[in-house]
């Protein structure tokens, strides 16, 4: 995983859950361990393997690139 250098912010979706926006791509929270969170692309069911790791809401790692636009 590489450091992420894109503008990022959080939103609340229609279900009241936090969504991470990074480089105009949306990520849903996958799991939490203390202050560490793993986020997966919202299109993971379509085969996208992109992921992001945050610690205290700061991106520390970006995983696989998106395979869609």
C-alpha positions as CSV (number, residue, x, y, z in Angstrom):
1,X,0.0,0.0,0.0
2,X,1.2,3.5,-0.8
3,X,0.5,6.8,1.0
4,X,-2.5,8.6,-0.4
5,X,-1.9,12.2,-1.7
6,X,-5.5,13.1,-2.8
7,X,-8.0,15.5,-1.2
8,X,-10.2,13.5,1.1
9,X,-13.3,14.2,3.2
10,X,-16.1,12.4,4.9
11,X,-19.9,12.5,4.2
12,X,-22.9,10.9,5.8
13,X,-24.9,8.6,3.4
14,X,-28.7,8.1,3.3
15,X,-28.4,5.3,6.0
16,X,-26.5,7.6,8.4
17,X,-23.2,5.9,7.9
18,X,-19.9,7.7,7.2
19,X,-18.5,7.5,3.7
20,X,-14.9,8.5,2.8
21,X,-14.4,10.4,-0.4
22,X,-10.9,10.2,-1.9
23,X,-10.0,11.5,-5.4
24,X,-13.8,11.6,-6.2
25,X,-14.2,7.9,-5.3
26,X,-16.5,6.7,-2.5
27,X,-15.5,4.2,0.1
28,X,-17.6,2.5,2.8
29,X,-16.2,1.5,6.1
30,X,-15.2,-2.2,6.2
31,X,-14.0,-2.6,9.8
32,X,-12.7,-0.8,12.8
33,X,-9.9,-1.7,15.2
34,X,-9.4,1.0,17.8
35,X,-8.7,4.2,15.9
36,X,-7.7,2.3,12.7
37,X,-10.4,1.9,10.0
38,X,-10.3,0.1,6.7
39,X,-12.5,1.5,3.9
40,X,-13.4,-0.4,0.6
41,X,-14.6,1.0,-2.6
42,X,-18.4,1.2,-2.9
43,X,-18.1,-0.8,-6.2
44,X,-16.4,-3.8,-4.6
45,X,-19.4,-6.0,-5.6
46,X,-18.4,-5.2,-9.2
47,X,-14.9,-6.4,-8.6
48,X,-13.1,-3.2,-7.5
49,X,-10.4,-4.0,-5.0
50,X,-9.5,-0.4,-4.0
51,X,-9.1,0.2,-0.3
52,X,-7.9,2.9,2.1
53,X,-6.7,2.7,5.7
54,X,-7.2,5.6,8.1
55,X,-6.0,6.2,11.7
56,X,-7.9,9.0,13.6
57,X,-9.5,10.0,10.2
58,X,-6.1,10.6,8.5
59,X,-5.3,8.4,5.5
60,X,-2.2,6.4,6.1
61,X,-2.4,3.9,3.2
62,X,-4.1,3.5,-0.2
63,X,-4.3,0.0,-1.6
64,X,-5.1,-1.4,-5.0
65,X,-6.1,1.2,-7.7
66,X,-9.8,1.3,-8.9
67,X,-10.6,-0.8,-11.9
68,X,-13.4,1.5,-13.0
69,X,-14.1,5.2,-13.6
